[in-house]
Amino acid sequence: MYLAWSAARRGDYKLHETYMRSAVRLNPDEKQYQDEYLESLQNQYVLYRIC
């Protein structure tokens, strides 16, 4: 989770998404991981950042 957070703060959205995908894969029932994964997808794709 800390690695994903630091990647997001650096603006490395692809790495952030990779870390969050791994976190969700390891613990799919954790709501915080699901929300962070959705946020990482939104940050990675330009269309989500515009809206």
Backbone as XML, in Angstrom:
<?xml version="1.0"?>
<chain id="A" units="angstrom">
  <residue number="1" name="MET">
    <atom name="N" x="0.818" y="-1.183" z="0.000"/>
    <atom name="CA" x="0.000" y="0.000" z="0.000"/>
    <atom name="C" x="0.871" y="1.260" z="0.000"/>
  </residue>
  <residue number="2" name="TYR">
    <atom name="N" x="1.965" y="1.235" z="0.774"/>
    <atom name="CA" x="2.851" y="2.398" z="0.822"/>
    <atom name="C" x="3.561" y="2.611" z="-0.505"/>
  </residue>
  <residue number="3" name="LEU">
    <atom name="N" x="3.923" y="1.517" z="-1.161"/>
    <atom name="CA" x="4.580" y="1.646" z="-2.458"/>
    <atom name="C" x="3.629" y="2.260" z="-3.478"/>
  </residue>
  <residue number="4" name="ALA">
    <atom name="N" x="2.370" y="1.848" z="-3.437"/>
    <atom name="CA" x="1.370" y="2.405" z="-4.350"/>
    <atom name="C" x="1.162" y="3.889" z="-4.061"/>
  </residue>
  <residue number="5" name="TRP">
    <atom name="N" x="1.098" y="4.241" z="-2.800"/>
    <atom name="CA" x="0.905" y="5.640" z="-2.420"/>
    <atom name="C" x="2.066" y="6.499" z="-2.915"/>
  </residue>
  <residue number="6" name="SER">
    <atom name="N" x="3.296" y="6.019" z="-2.711"/>
    <atom name="CA" x="4.450" y="6.822" z="-3.136"/>
    <atom name="C" x="4.526" y="6.917" z="-4.665"/>
  </residue>
  <residue number="7" name="ALA">
    <atom name="N" x="4.151" y="5.849" z="-5.371"/>
    <atom name="CA" x="4.130" y="5.910" z="-6.841"/>
    <atom name="C" x="3.104" y="6.930" z="-7.314"/>
  </residue>
  <residue number="8" name="ALA">
    <atom name="N" x="1.968" y="6.978" z="-6.664"/>
    <atom name="CA" x="0.926" y="7.945" z="-7.040"/>
    <atom name="C" x="1.400" y="9.372" z="-6.792"/>
  </residue>
  <residue number="9" name="ARG">
    <atom name="N" x="2.096" y="9.595" z="-5.694"/>
    <atom name="CA" x="2.573" y="10.948" z="-5.385"/>
    <atom name="C" x="3.648" y="11.406" z="-6.355"/>
  </residue>
  <residue number="10" name="ARG">
    <atom name="N" x="4.414" y="10.451" z="-6.893"/>
    <atom name="CA" x="5.435" y="10.791" z="-7.895"/>
    <atom name="C" x="4.823" y="11.005" z="-9.271"/>
  </residue>
  <residue number="11" name="GLY">
    <atom name="N" x="3.565" y="10.596" z="-9.442"/>
    <atom name="CA" x="2.914" y="10.732" z="-10.736"/>
    <atom name="C" x="3.104" y="9.515" z="-11.628"/>
  </residue>
  <residue number="12" name="ASP">
    <atom name="N" x="3.606" y="8.441" z="-11.072"/>
    <atom name="CA" x="3.806" y="7.198" z="-11.818"/>
    <atom name="C" x="2.530" y="6.364" z="-11.706"/>
  </residue>
  <residue number="13" name="TYR">
    <atom name="N" x="1.554" y="6.717" z="-12.526"/>
    <atom name="CA" x="0.231" y="6.114" z="-12.414"/>
    <atom name="C" x="0.197" y="4.660" z="-12.846"/>
  </residue>
  <residue number="14" name="LYS">
    <atom name="N" x="1.040" y="4.294" z="-13.790"/>
    <atom name="CA" x="1.084" y="2.897" z="-14.238"/>
    <atom name="C" x="1.577" y="1.992" z="-13.114"/>
  </residue>
  <residue number="15" name="LEU">
    <atom name="N" x="2.629" y="2.411" z="-12.426"/>
    <atom name="CA" x="3.156" y="1.632" z="-11.310"/>
    <atom name="C" x="2.151" y="1.598" z="-10.160"/>
  </residue>
  <residue number="16" name="HIS">
    <atom name="N" x="1.488" y="2.709" z="-9.909"/>
    <atom name="CA" x="0.456" y="2.765" z="-8.878"/>
    <atom name="C" x="-0.647" y="1.749" z="-9.177"/>
  </residue>
  <residue number="17" name="GLU">
    <atom name="N" x="-1.074" y="1.684" z="-10.435"/>
    <atom name="CA" x="-2.113" y="0.738" z="-10.834"/>
    <atom name="C" x="-1.627" y="-0.703" z="-10.673"/>
  </residue>
  <residue number="18" name="THR">
    <atom name="N" x="-0.368" y="-0.953" z="-10.989"/>
    <atom name="CA" x="0.195" y="-2.296" z="-10.843"/>
    <atom name="C" x="0.212" y="-2.735" z="-9.386"/>
  </residue>
  <residue number="19" name="TYR">
    <atom name="N" x="0.649" y="-1.854" z="-8.504"/>
    <atom name="CA" x="0.676" y="-2.187" z="-7.075"/>
    <atom name="C" x="-0.734" y="-2.418" z="-6.529"/>
  </residue>
  <residue number="20" name="MET">
    <atom name="N" x="-1.678" y="-1.590" z="-6.946"/>
    <atom name="CA" x="-3.037" y="-1.737" z="-6.434"/>
    <atom name="C" x="-3.712" y="-2.991" z="-7.000"/>
  </residue>
  <residue number="21" name="ARG">
    <atom name="N" x="-3.404" y="-3.339" z="-8.240"/>
    <atom name="CA" x="-3.955" y="-4.575" z="-8.811"/>
    <atom name="C" x="-3.456" y="-5.772" z="-8.006"/>
  </residue>
  <residue number="22" name="SER">
    <atom name="N" x="-2.193" y="-5.751" z="-7.613"/>
    <atom name="CA" x="-1.641" y="-6.840" z="-6.799"/>
    <atom name="C" x="-2.296" y="-6.890" z="-5.423"/>
  </residue>
  <residue number="23" name="ALA">
    <atom name="N" x="-2.528" y="-5.731" z="-4.832"/>
    <atom name="CA" x="-3.164" y="-5.686" z="-3.516"/>
    <atom name="C" x="-4.585" y="-6.240" z="-3.569"/>
  </residue>
  <residue number="24" name="VAL">
    <atom name="N" x="-5.326" y="-5.891" z="-4.604"/>
    <atom name="CA" x="-6.696" y="-6.390" z="-4.745"/>
    <atom name="C" x="-6.683" y="-7.891" z="-5.017"/>
  </residue>
  <residue number="25" name="ARG">
    <atom name="N" x="-5.707" y="-8.338" z="-5.789"/>
    <atom name="CA" x="-5.607" y="-9.773" z="-6.080"/>
    <atom name="C" x="-5.339" y="-10.567" z="-4.803"/>
  </residue>
  <residue number="26" name="LEU">
    <atom name="N" x="-4.494" y="-10.038" z="-3.926"/>
    <atom name="CA" x="-4.161" y="-10.739" z="-2.692"/>
    <atom name="C" x="-5.276" y="-10.684" z="-1.652"/>
  </residue>
  <residue number="27" name="ASN">
    <atom name="N" x="-6.026" y="-9.584" z="-1.648"/>
    <atom name="CA" x="-7.096" y="-9.431" z="-0.662"/>
    <atom name="C" x="-8.305" y="-8.783" z="-1.336"/>
  </residue>
  <residue number="28" name="PRO">
    <atom name="N" x="-9.095" y="-9.566" z="-2.088"/>
    <atom name="CA" x="-10.170" y="-8.983" z="-2.886"/>
    <atom name="C" x="-11.349" y="-8.431" z="-2.085"/>
  </residue>
  <residue number="29" name="ASP">
    <atom name="N" x="-11.456" y="-8.766" z="-0.827"/>
    <atom name="CA" x="-12.596" y="-8.301" z="-0.026"/>
    <atom name="C" x="-12.346" y="-6.973" z="0.670"/>
  </residue>
  <residue number="30" name="GLU">
    <atom name="N" x="-11.135" y="-6.468" z="0.616"/>
    <atom name="CA" x="-10.787" y="-5.218" z="1.294"/>
    <atom name="C" x="-11.314" y="-4.019" z="0.500"/>
  </residue>
  <residue number="31" name="LYS">
    <atom name="N" x="-12.247" y="-3.291" z="1.090"/>
    <atom name="CA" x="-12.895" y="-2.162" z="0.418"/>
    <atom name="C" x="-11.909" y="-1.045" z="0.097"/>
  </residue>
  <residue number="32" name="GLN">
    <atom name="N" x="-10.970" y="-0.767" z="0.978"/>
    <atom name="CA" x="-9.996" y="0.304" z="0.743"/>
    <atom name="C" x="-9.141" y="-0.011" z="-0.482"/>
  </residue>
  <residue number="33" name="TYR">
    <atom name="N" x="-8.724" y="-1.238" z="-0.634"/>
    <atom name="CA" x="-7.929" y="-1.626" z="-1.803"/>
    <atom name="C" x="-8.733" y="-1.478" z="-3.082"/>
  </residue>
  <residue number="34" name="GLN">
    <atom name="N" x="-9.992" y="-1.852" z="-3.032"/>
    <atom name="CA" x="-10.857" y="-1.712" z="-4.207"/>
    <atom name="C" x="-11.004" y="-0.247" z="-4.604"/>
  </residue>
  <residue number="35" name="ASP">
    <atom name="N" x="-11.220" y="0.607" z="-3.623"/>
    <atom name="CA" x="-11.359" y="2.046" z="-3.903"/>
    <atom name="C" x="-10.071" y="2.645" z="-4.454"/>
  </residue>
  <residue number="36" name="GLU">
    <atom name="N" x="-8.941" y="2.263" z="-3.873"/>
    <atom name="CA" x="-7.652" y="2.762" z="-4.350"/>
    <atom name="C" x="-7.355" y="2.258" z="-5.761"/>
  </residue>
  <residue number="37" name="TYR">
    <atom name="N" x="-7.748" y="1.023" z="-6.060"/>
    <atom name="CA" x="-7.530" y="0.481" z="-7.398"/>
    <atom name="C" x="-8.356" y="1.264" z="-8.416"/>
  </residue>
  <residue number="38" name="LEU">
    <atom name="N" x="-9.595" y="1.560" z="-8.090"/>
    <atom name="CA" x="-10.434" y="2.363" z="-8.970"/>
    <atom name="C" x="-9.822" y="3.748" z="-9.182"/>
  </residue>
  <residue number="39" name="GLU">
    <atom name="N" x="-9.318" y="4.340" z="-8.112"/>
    <atom name="CA" x="-8.666" y="5.654" z="-8.219"/>
    <atom name="C" x="-7.425" y="5.577" z="-9.098"/>
  </residue>
  <residue number="40" name="SER">
    <atom name="N" x="-6.666" y="4.492" z="-8.984"/>
    <atom name="CA" x="-5.464" y="4.356" z="-9.810"/>
    <atom name="C" x="-5.822" y="4.226" z="-11.286"/>
  </residue>
  <residue number="41" name="LEU">
    <atom name="N" x="-6.914" y="3.530" z="-11.583"/>
    <atom name="CA" x="-7.361" y="3.437" z="-12.975"/>
    <atom name="C" x="-7.818" y="4.796" z="-13.496"/>
  </residue>
  <residue number="42" name="GLN">
    <atom name="N" x="-8.492" y="5.546" z="-12.652"/>
    <atom name="CA" x="-8.962" y="6.862" z="-13.055"/>
    <atom name="C" x="-7.793" y="7.811" z="-13.294"/>
  </residue>
  <residue number="43" name="ASN">
    <atom name="N" x="-6.750" y="7.701" z="-12.509"/>
    <atom name="CA" x="-5.573" y="8.558" z="-12.691"/>
    <atom name="C" x="-4.778" y="8.185" z="-13.930"/>
  </residue>
  <residue number="44" name="GLN">
    <atom name="N" x="-4.783" y="6.915" z="-14.274"/>
    <atom name="CA" x="-3.970" y="6.456" z="-15.396"/>
    <atom name="C" x="-4.549" y="6.867" z="-16.740"/>
  </residue>
  <residue number="45" name="TYR">
    <atom name="N" x="-5.853" y="6.882" z="-16.866"/>
    <atom name="CA" x="-6.472" y="7.156" z="-18.160"/>
    <atom name="C" x="-6.929" y="8.608" z="-18.243"/>
  </residue>
  <residue number="46" name="VAL">
    <atom name="N" x="-6.572" y="9.264" z="-19.334"/>
    <atom name="CA" x="-6.782" y="10.691" z="-19.513"/>
    <atom name="C" x="-8.259" y="11.057" z="-19.469"/>
  </residue>
  <residue number="47" name="LEU">
    <atom name="N" x="-9.114" y="10.235" z="-20.039"/>
    <atom name="CA" x="-10.542" y="10.555" z="-20.056"/>
    <atom name="C" x="-11.126" y="10.686" z="-18.659"/>
  </residue>
  <residue number="48" name="TYR">
    <atom name="N" x="-10.655" y="9.884" z="-17.730"/>
    <atom name="CA" x="-11.129" y="9.990" z="-16.350"/>
    <atom name="C" x="-10.602" y="11.244" z="-15.666"/>
  </residue>
  <residue number="49" name="ARG">
    <atom name="N" x="-9.390" y="11.672" z="-16.025"/>
    <atom name="CA" x="-8.822" y="12.862" z="-15.400"/>
    <atom name="C" x="-9.500" y="14.131" z="-15.888"/>
  </residue>
  <residue number="50" name="ILE">
    <atom name="N" x="-10.018" y="14.130" z="-17.101"/>
    <atom name="CA" x="-10.694" y="15.308" z="-17.641"/>
    <atom name="C" x="-12.032" y="15.534" z="-16.953"/>
  </residue>
  <residue number="51" name="CYS">
    <atom name="N" x="-12.755" y="14.464" z="-16.708"/>
    <atom name="CA" x="-14.113" y="14.572" z="-16.140"/>
    <atom name="C" x="-14.111" y="14.885" z="-14.683"/>
  </residue>
</chain>
